[in-house]
Amino acid sequence: MAKITFIARMTVKPEKRPEFIRLCRQMQEHVRASEPEVLAYEFFKLREENRYAVLESFPDEATEHRHMNSKALAEIAPKISACLNGTWEREYFDGLE
C-alpha cells in the first residue's frame, strides 16, 4: 500500500497546555527511539490560540498499524486526549499523481 501521511489538528484546554506539551514530547521521543520506520512524527504549535497539530507519516499501512497499536500510544494517547477541548480533525495527504 502507498505511504500514509496526515495532519491532525486539535485545540488544547488552556490550563492543560503544559501537560499536553510534556506528553507530546514524550510521545515524539518514544517514536524517534523505538519506531525508526516511521517517516515523520512531530507536534507543532499552530498560530491560532491553543491550537496544535501532529504530522504523521508512515511508509505503509503495516507500520501505521504497529504505531497505532503500540503500548506507548495506548498509555499516552488517552492522557493527551484528556487535555483537548473536543477532539482532533485529521486530514490525509496523497502524493501527486
C-alpha positions in Angstrom: 0.0 0.0 0.0 1.1 3.6 -0.6 2.6 5.9 2.0 0.1 7.2 4.7 0.5 10.8 5.7 -1.8 13.0 7.7 -2.1 16.0 10.0 -4.3 16.0 13.0 -5.3 19.4 14.3 -6.6 19.9 17.9 -7.5 22.6 20.4 -6.0 22.3 23.9 -7.6 23.4 27.1 -5.5 26.4 28.2 -5.0 25.1 31.7 -3.8 21.7 30.3 -1.2 23.2 27.9 1.9 22.4 30.0 0.8 18.8 30.5 -0.2 18.4 26.8 3.3 19.7 25.7 5.0 17.3 28.1 3.0 14.3 26.8 3.6 15.2 23.2 7.3 15.5 23.7 7.2 12.1 25.5 5.4 10.6 22.5 7.8 12.1 20.0 10.8 10.8 21.9 9.3 7.3 22.0 8.6 7.2 18.3 12.1 8.5 17.4 13.7 6.0 19.7 11.5 2.9 19.2 9.8 3.3 15.8 12.6 4.1 13.3 10.5 3.0 10.3 8.1 5.9 11.0 8.9 8.6 8.4 7.6 11.6 10.4 6.0 12.2 13.8 6.1 15.7 15.1 3.8 18.0 17.1 3.5 21.7 16.2 2.0 24.8 17.8 -0.3 26.4 15.3 -0.7 30.2 15.1 -4.3 30.2 16.4 -4.7 30.4 20.2 -4.4 26.9 21.9 -4.2 25.1 18.6 -1.8 22.3 17.9 -1.2 19.7 15.3 0.7 16.4 14.8 2.1 15.4 11.5 2.5 11.7 11.0 3.8 9.8 8.0 4.2 6.0 7.6 5.7 4.1 4.7 2.8 1.7 4.6 -0.3 0.5 6.4 1.5 -2.1 8.4 3.8 0.5 10.0 0.8 2.7 10.8 -0.9 -0.2 12.5 2.1 -1.1 14.6 2.3 2.5 15.7 -1.4 2.8 16.4 -1.3 -0.4 18.5 1.9 0.4 20.4 1.9 0.1 24.1 3.3 3.7 24.4 0.4 5.1 22.3 -2.1 3.2 24.4 -0.7 4.7 27.6 -0.1 8.3 26.4 -2.9 9.0 23.9 -5.7 9.0 26.5 -3.8 11.5 28.6 -3.2 13.7 25.5 -6.9 13.4 24.7 -7.8 14.5 28.2 -6.0 17.8 27.5 -8.1 18.6 24.5 -11.2 20.8 24.1 -13.2 18.4 21.9 -11.4 16.0 19.6 -9.0 16.3 16.7 -9.6 16.7 13.0 -7.5 14.5 10.7 -6.6 15.5 7.1 -4.8 13.0 4.8 -2.3 13.8 2.2 -1.7 11.8 -1.0 1.3 12.1 -3.3 1.0 13.8 -6.6 -0.1 11.5 -9.4 
